[in-house]
Amino acid sequence: MVTIRVPCSTANLGPGFDALGLALDISMTARLDDSAPVDAGHPAQVAFGAGGGTGPLSITTKIPPGKGLGYSGASCVVGFAAAAHQQNLTVDRDEIFARAAKLEGHPDNVAPSVYGGFVVTAAQRAIRVPCSLDVDVLVWIPPGETATRSSRATLPSRVPFEDAVFNVGRASLMVAAMATGNLQALSDACADRLHQPARLASSPDSATTIEAALNAGAVSAWLSGSGPTVAMMVESANIDRVRSSLPDHGHSKIVSIDASGLTVTA
């Protein structure tokens, strides 16, 4: 039995709105059988059909939907990959990325699930940037959900010039810090003025969590995707202190950066 596996993603990483994404080792798997079939409207089944796949598609996932961890993006990736495999086509990552990004609509969600690691997306391109980080990744997942469409509706149609300049600098610093492992720069790089202020106003628990994590010693913390999950990077020596600072009404999980991305195994 062939299994197609993809990791989840945490997107934006603070200032990298619609451009930066990181793969985490919370996975979704697909099989060409009916052991756990998804309904026709599931994004994996939609992608499977759009890619020419036929018959039942079984999905097993540890990625929670509606939490800002790239559930729909991962679903599109496994669907297109399953369709390619069923038709005895090469499961080409670049082709899977292009098709999944077009269907899902958010390349920064899709790219980490395809390529793994830290990925920059723009101009219909996705480039994986080597990471040199010695940190743990901690995610805090509250009980509520966020719909991406309604979350984006809260964002301003225009921003001040100085805020745009601020984010260009911080997003560039984020890429450099991730590539070089500069934790001090990474701490400064997670600041954002484009999307998080509006989204956090609608998700005060997530805002409180970011502040608490940074005060407790997290290297960086950001709203994962459109939220409400908060993702943070923490040095191992501080993980217990940061974890204990998080609100009790959510649950936290220590995860790793997934370097593999899309995999197909027999």
Secondary structure, DSSP 8 states (H G I E B T S, - for coil): --EEEEEEEEESTTT-TTTEEEEEEEEEEEESSSSSB--TTSHHHHHHHHTT--S--EEEE-S-TTSSS-HHHHHHHHHHHHHHHHTT----HHHHHHHHHHHHS-HHHHHHHHH-SEEEEETTEEEEE------EEEEEE-S----HHHHHTTS-S---HHHHHHHHHHHHHHHHHHHHT-HHHHHHHT--SSSHHHHHHS-HHHHHHHHHHHHTT-SEEEE-TTSS-EEEEE-GGGHHHHHHTS-TTSEEEEE-B-S--SEEE-
